[in-house]
Amino acid sequence: MAEGSNGRRRFSDKWGKHELDVLAVLSSAFPQWLTSRQIAQRVKAYADSYGELADQAAKAAFAKQFQRDRAKLAAMGIAIESRQPEYSSKSEGQDFASYRLQLGNEPRVRMQFEQEDLSVLATANYLARSLSVSSRSSRPVQQANRTAPRVPQTPIPGLGLDSIAPGLGTQRIPDTLLKAIDSHRFAATIDVDGEYINVAYTDSDDLATFVLEHPGAIIVSPQEAADAYYRRLNAASNMKKLDEIKKTTTKTAEDDNEELKLAKKTSSFQTGSEVDRRLRLMLFLSAHLGEEFSIAELAQRFIGRPKSEDELRKFINILNKDIDTITTVSDDGEMAGSQFFDIDFSLLEAEGIVSATNSLGLERLAGISQQYLSMLTASVNYLAHSPLLPAEQRSQALSLYERMQQHVKPGDTPWLSLTGYENEPRNFDIVRRAVSENKLLLMEYIDAAGLIHTKLVAPSKLFVEEGLYYVAVWTDVNDYAPKDHKKFINVDNTINKATGKPRIWQILRVSRIEKGKIIEPTKRPELPQVALGEFHEWSIENGTHASFITNKRDLPFVQELTNAKVEPYGDGEKVDLTVVSDSWFVAFCIAHARNIVAVSPETLRSMIIARATRELSVDNDEQEDEA
């Protein structure tokens, strides 16, 4: 490594990174504010390049480099706050802002996590960091910039979670789950009957659907999301009849393409760079001053599980270099009594044991801030009850949530939701288990008239239709039912008008299953193989035929419709489908109203206009109340 003016080594020069130097200097000085000049003098890499900031060019060069390093630390989760300095003479050169670490006013929480918690915790951490909205409804919600990546917008002070849960960054998050979270690029705060929900969504149409499916919901922030929602309401309130649109219709006014204006989303917080790893290592040792850890154990936690003894030795060598690096912060000799991150090297060399005895004051960053713990706890709870997390990990998530909840103040846990992945209905898990294990299900089911029926059925397939969970069940289970359960068998042999077949198959809404109990069959049920499209036909026996016209072709939301008939119509398309739920179709058309220009039948069009008009009037009433 390069030698400093006083003989001490500087890792910044070798690795080309200044972030850890900046962190060391600001941490040692906390709670003192440091001016730009003081930072440039104490971080040797800056001083070597920019001297005493004697001219404007040097000042500009320093400011550019420092802001890059500051942004990198913020993206890793360590925020540096700034303020304008008090007036001073030009000779002192304090013409920039002053800075210090943003640690907050609340003490950090330090919890104990087990090894089996890490997989769920890593997923929850990824989800929590993907939601850049306020986690407290009591605080004014800041307007977010929807054209920029969310993580750098609201950095969480401190990599506190990594300091008490090492190895978090080495956990593998399922690709399907990553794809689901990453596709929800935006976040908004929604007020649903007085409860604030932090909602991650894919685009403005998606958010509008969520709001419309939750009567009484109001978009609190950001304002751009609320504006996009009301543009859809205004378009829906002027929805035309089908016969008013001619096939020669030209395209409507050009869409503002708000989603296409987005900047490319950056990579997630969990990176594998050397600087990130060293920072996590520094914070972990700061949280455990005086404790002893095997260097082999730390290598596995911070780099990964080795596949061989040779790879383990390689990981240990890497970690030895990391330790050498983090104990050699830069110093220009002017910091009287400056602190250093100290390791007991005699113990390390003799027994391979790592123990830190000083930490530059970095222990202030160790542990989880109360605000982030609330968001993280909410993420764990959401994953325990949503279809995102694999079933085998949900019980672990629920156990982790119960332990984390004890460290969160009552009422501080926010509500989270990802559109399209809302919490599954009650009793969903037992229905899914009956399907996967090919067992019978004894259930109490509430029909559309509110009557309760007790039935013994063989669940075959779970599917989502128009935003609702359904299960296809086979009712003719006489050959598989235990003798004492045969009285609960109810086979309907009347003809289904939609399919022309007996109603031995039934399509039930999972949310209407009040109670469920798995029954062991006398022999393995052999059920007919039925395609999902045929189950759809069973579910729409009492559906409504509807049509709509779009102003463009090949729209994604049209392509996602199952069993819809699509044909060209002027510049757009005419779509025919059978609707099971009128309320779903109303929300669907309003959410996509900037591309849907006409609807039939008239009954559904009237419902769309009425709903849009009512939502607009609610907003106007609120504005008048505020005035």
N, C-alpha and C positions, 0 to 999 in steps of 0.2 A: 504494500500500500504506500501511497505517497506520504512524505513526511511534512508536518506542519512547521511553522516558524520556530516553535518551541520544542520540536522533536516528537510531538505526539502525532499519531497516524490519523488520517482522515479517510473514512469510507466513502465520502461523497465524491472525491476525486476519482477513485477506482471504479465505482459503480455508475458514475454519471447521474446520481440521484441526490437531490438536496433535501428531500422531504424529511428524512429522519433527523438530519441536522437541525432543521427548522423546528421540528417537534421537541428535540432535546433542549434547545435554547428557550423556547416559549414555556416549556414545562418547568425548567429550572427557575425561571423568572416569576412564574405565577404566584400571586395574583397581580403582579406589576404589569403595567402596559408598556410595551416596547415600541419605539418609533421605528420607521423604516431604516433610519441611519443606524440605530442600535442593532437591529437585526442584521443589517449588512456587515457591520463590524464584527459581530459575534459568530456569524456563520462564515467560516473561513473561505468556503468556496465562493461566496458572494464577494467578500473583501478582496480576494485575489483577482477577481475579474473586474470589479467595479471601483476598486480603490476607495476613496473617501467620498464618492458621489460628488466630485468637485464640479462637474459640468452637467448640463441638462441631458446630454446624450447618455451619460452614465446612469443618471437617475431613471431615465426611461427604460434603459436596458435592465436595470435592477427590478423595476416595477413589473416589467413583463415576465421576467423569470420567477419572481416571487409569487405572482398571481397564478402562474402555472403550477408551482409547487403547492400553493394553498388549495387550488382546485383539486389536485391529486389527493391531498389529505382529506378534503371534504368528501370526495367520492369514496374513499376508504372508510369514512364514518367519523373523522375527526374535524370538527369545525373550528375555524379561527375567526373570532369576531373582530370588528374594527370600529374605531371611533375617530373623529377629527381631534387632533391634539389641541391643547390650549395654545393661545397666542404666544409666540416666542420670536426673538429677533432673527433676522435673516442669517446672521452669523452662525447661529446654532444649526441652521439648515433643516429645521423640523417643518418641512413644507409638505410632508405626506401624512397619511393617517397613522395612528398607532394601533397595535394589535396585541391580542392575548388569546389563549385557549378558551373556547366556549364550553364551560363545564356545567353550567346550570346551578341552580340554588339547592337542589335536592340531593341528598346522599344517594350513592349508587347501591343497588341491591346485588348481593353475591349469593348465588344459590349453588347447590350441589346437583350436578347432572350425572346420570349413570351412562355407561357406554351404550346401552340399548336405546337411550333417549336421542342419541346424536342424529340418527337418520331423520326422525320426525322433526327434530329441532332445526336441522339444516333446511328442510323444506319450509317450515314455518318462518324461518329467518328470511329465506328468499322471497316468500310471499309478503311478509311485513315490509321489507325494503322496497317492494314493488308498488306499495301503496303510499303515494306522496301526498297524503291529505292529513289534516289535523286529527289527532287521536283523542281530542277532548272537545266535546260539544260546548263546554263552558267558555272556551277560548274563541275569539273572533277568527273565523276561517279565512286564511289568506288566499288571495286570488292566485291561482297557479298558472304558469305559462304552459299551455298545452302543446306548444311546438317544440318543446325541449324534453330530453330524457328526464324521467321523474326522480331517479335517485340523487343526482347532484343538486336538484332543486331544494330538497329539504334533508340535508345530511343529518344523521343521528350522531350527536356528540359522542365520540369514543367508540373504539372497537371493543366495548365492554364484554359483549357476549363471547368473543373469542378468548378473552382473558380468563374466563372461568369455564369455558367449554372447548378446550383445545381439540383440534382434529375436526372441527366443524367444516372447514373448507375442503377436507378430503372426502367428505361424504358424497355419494352419487345420488343425484335427484333424478327420478324417472323422466325419460324424454317426453312422454306424453304429458306429464304434469308441467314440465318446463314450458312446453309448447302452449299449454292452456294459459299459464300465467303470463308468458311473454306476449301472447296475442291480445291480452287485455292491457293495452298500452296507456290507457288514460284512467284517471281516478276522479271521482266527484263525491261530495258529501250530500247525502239525501236525507231529508227529514220525513220520516214515516210515522205519522201519529205521535209526534213529539220525540221519537227516538232517532238519533243520528246514526246513519249507516254509511260506512266508507265503502263505496262501490267501485270496483275496477271493471272497465268495459272496453269493448273493441272499437266502437265508433259511435257517432251520435245517434244513428238509428237504433243501435243496440241499447244505449242508455234510455232512449225514449220508450222502448219496449218495456224495460224494467220499471220505469216510473208509472207507465200506464197499467202494468200488471199489479201495482201496489196502490190501490185507491187511497187518495189523501196524501200521496208522496209529493214532495216539493224539492227541487234542486236548490241547494243552499249555495254551493260553489263548485267549480269556478263559474264566473259570469258567462264565459263563452259557451259552456255546456247548457246553461239555462236559455241563452239566446237561440242556440241551435234547436232546442226542444220547442220553443214557441214558434219558430219558423215552420216546424212540422204541424203544429196545431193550426196555424193560420192557413196552411195549404190544405189540411184536412177539412177545415170548416167551409171550404169552397169546392169540395169534391163534386165532380160532375156525374151525370147519368151516362150509362154506356152508350146510348144512342146519340149523345151530344158530341161524341168524339168520332170524327171521320178518319177513314184509313189514310187519308193524305195529310194527316196532322204532321206538322213539322215539330222539331224539338222545341221544348220550352226554353226559357231563359237559361243561360249556361249556369250550371251548378257552381257554387263557390268552392267546391272541392276542398272543404276544410281539412279532411283527413289527409289529402294528398300533399298538403303544404307542410306536413310534419317533417321534422328533421329525423334522420335515421337514428333509430334507438341504439344506444351504446350497449356494450357488454354489461353483464350483471355485476353486482358488487363483488361476488366471490371470484376473485382472480387468483392466479397462481404465480404472480411475480415474486421475485426475491424480496423486494421492498415490503410487499404485503406480508409475506411469511415472517420476515424479521420483525415487523411491527407487531404482529400477533404474538410472537415469541417474547418480545419485550413486555408487552402488557400482561401476558400470562405470568411471567416471572415476577413482575411488579405486584401482582395480586397474591403471590405466594412467597413473599420475602422470607428467607431463612429456611424454607422447606427444601427438601432434597428430592431430585428426580433423576432417574437413570437417563443418560443421553440416548440410549437405544429406544427407550419409551418415548422420549420427546421427538425423536426422529420419526417414529411411526405416527405420532399424533399430528405433527406439522407437515410432514411430507407425504406419508401414506404407508400402507402395509407392504413391506417388501416381499418379493416373490422368491427370493433366495438369500443365502448368507452373503453372497457377493454384493447383492443390491442393498442389503442392510448396512454393510460396511460403507458403501457409497453414500447412503443417506446420512450415516453418522458423520462422515467427512464433511458433507454439506452443512450439517447442523453445527459442527465445530467451526466452520468458516463463518456461519451466521453469528455465533457467539463472539468470535473474535471481532466481527464487524460492529456489533451493537455495543461493544465496550470501548470503542475508539471514536467518540464524538469529537468534532472539531472544536478548537478553542484557540483564541488569539492571545491568551495570556492576560487579558485585561479583566476577566471575570474572577474577582477575588472570591476564594472559597467555592469555586464552581463545583457542582456535583457531577459524578460520573456513574454510569451504570456498571456496577461492580459484580464480578463473578469470582467465586472461590476457585482460582485456577489450580491450586495445589490439590484440592479435592477432585477436581475434574481430571487432572492428569494421572493421579494415583488410582482412582477408583471408578472413573467414568461417571461421576455424579455431578449434576448441575445444581448449584445453589446460588441465588442472588442475594447480595447483602446491601445493595443500594439501588435506587431506580430512577434517579433524576426527578423524583416527584411524580413519576408516571402512575403511581398507585392511585392517583386521583381519577384516572381514566378507567381503572379496573372496576368491573361490575357493570350492571345494566342500569341505565337511567330509568326512573319510574315511568316516564312517558313511553319509552320504547318497550319496557316490560309489559305495559298495558296492551300495546299493539301486538307484541309477540304472543302474549297470552291469548288474545282474540284470534290470532292466526292459528294457533294450536287447536283452539276450540272449534274453529270453522273446519279445519281439516278433519277433525274427529267425526264430523257430522255431514261431510260433503262427499260427492262422488269422485273428488280429485285424488284423494289418498287411497292407495290399495287397501282392500278390506283387512288384510292381515296386520296392517299398521295402525288401524283405527283404535283398537283397544289400548295400544301403547300411547297414542295421542291423547286419549281420554284420561289415562292415568297421569300423564305429564301435565295436562291442563289442570287437574284437581290439585296437583302440588304447586303449580305456578300461581294459581288463583289465590292461594294463601298469602302471597307476597304483594298482591294488588289491592289497592284501596277499593272499598265497596263503591260500585257505580262508575268506576274508572275504566272498566274494560269496554272498548268500543265494539260496535257490531260491524262485521265485515261481510262482503258478498262479492262474488265474481258472477257477472251475468252469464246465465246459461249453466251455472254450476251451483245453484242454490242448494241449501241443505235438503237432503232427501226426506221424504215423508216419514212420519212415525211408522214403525213396524216394517220399514223397507228392508232392514238387515235380515229379519227373520224370513221374509218372502224370498230374498235373494239366496239365503242359505237353503231354503226348500228347493229352489230351482237348481242350484249348483250340486246339491247332494241327491237330487232325484227322489225327494221325500214328499209325503202328503202334508197338507196344511189344513188344520182345523181353524176356521176364522169366524169372527163376527164382522159382518159387512153391512154398511149403511147404504141403502139404495138412494136414487134421486128423490124419492118421495119421503125420505127420512126414516124408513122402516128398517129394523135390524134383522138380518138373516144370519143364521148359523149354518155354515156349510163345510163339508169336507171335500177338498179339491186337490188336483195335482197341478201345481204351477209349472208352466213350461218355458215362458220367455218374458223378460222385462224389456220394455221399450218406452221411449219418450215420444209423445205426440202432442204437438201444439203447446209445448212447454210443461206438460203434465206427465207424471209417471203412470204407466199402465202395466198390468200383468195379464197374460193370457193363461187361463186355467182350463183344464180338462175335467169335466164334471162326472163323467162315467167311470167312477173309480171302484165299482163294486168288486172287481176281481182283485183289488189290491188293499182294500180296507180291512182292518181288524174287525172281528165280529162285533165288539162293543161300540164301534164307531159307525156301523152301517146306517144307523138311524139318521145320521147327518148328511147322507148322500141325497142330492136333489138334482136329477137329470132333466134338462129341458129339451124335449124332442120336437118342439114347434119349429116351424121353418123360419129362418132368417131371410128377410126379404132381399137384403143386399147380396147374399151369397147363394140363396136357393137351397141351403143345407140346414140340417137340424142344428139347434143352438147348443150342442154338446160342448162346443168351445164357448167360453164367455170371456169378455174383455172387461176387466175391473180396474177402477181407478185405485191406486195403492193408498192414496190419502184417505179413502173411505173404509179401509180395513182398521177397525177399532182394536181388535185383539187377534193374536195369531199364535198357534202352537204347532210345532212340527210333530207329525205322527209317523212312526216307522211303518212302512208298508209291509204286507205279508210277503210280497215279492216285488222285484224291481218293476216299476211302471214302464210299459212300452207304449209311448204316445205317438200319434201320427206326426210325421214331419210336415210342418207348415211354414211357408215363407212369410217373412215379416209383412210383405205387401198384402198377403191374404188376411193377416190379423188386422191390418188397417181397414180392410173391407168390413170385417165384423164390427169394428168400433164405430163405423160411420153409418150404421143402419138408420139412425134417426138424425143424420146430419142434414145440413142445408147446402144446396147447390149455389155456388157463388162464382162471380167472374170479376176480373179487374183488368184495366188496360194500363200499361206502363209507357213512359215517354222515351225509353231506351231499350236496347236489346241486350241479352246476355248479362242481366243483372244478377249478382251473386245470391241475393235473397230469393229470387225466383228459382234459380237452379237448386237451391236447398229444399224446396218444397217437394214432398213425396207424393206420388200419384196425382200430380197436376198435369193437365193437358195445356201445352204452350204452342202458340202459332203466331207468326209474324202479323203485325197490325200497324201499317204505316211505318213510322220511324221506331215504333216500339213493339210490344207484344201483347196478345190477349191471352189471359190465363184463366182456365176453368178448373175448379176444384170443389170438393165436398168438404164442408166445414163441420167439425164436431162441436166446437165451442164458439158461439157467436161473439162472446166477450174477447176470446183470443183473436178472432178475425178483425174486430174493431181496433184492438191495440196494434195488430200487425199493420193494418192499412194506415193508421195515423203515424206510426213510427217510420213508415216508408213513403209518407205522403208527398215528398218532393219528387218521387218517381212514379207514384200511382196517381193517375189523373182522373180515373173514372171507375165506378163500382156498380155492380148490380148483385142482388135485387134491391129494390128501393128500400125495403125494410132495413137491410144492413147499411145502406148508404145513409139513411136517416139516423141510425144509431151512431155512425161515425161522426156525422156533423154535430149531433147533439153532444157527444162526449167531448169533442174538440172545443165546442163553444163553451161547455161547462168548465173545462179546464182553463180556458182563457179568462172567463169571468172570475174564477177563483183568484187568479193572478192579479187581475185589476182590483178586486176587493182588497187584497193584501197591500197593494201599492197605495190605495186610498187610506187604509188604516195607518200605514207608516207616515203618510203625509200629515 
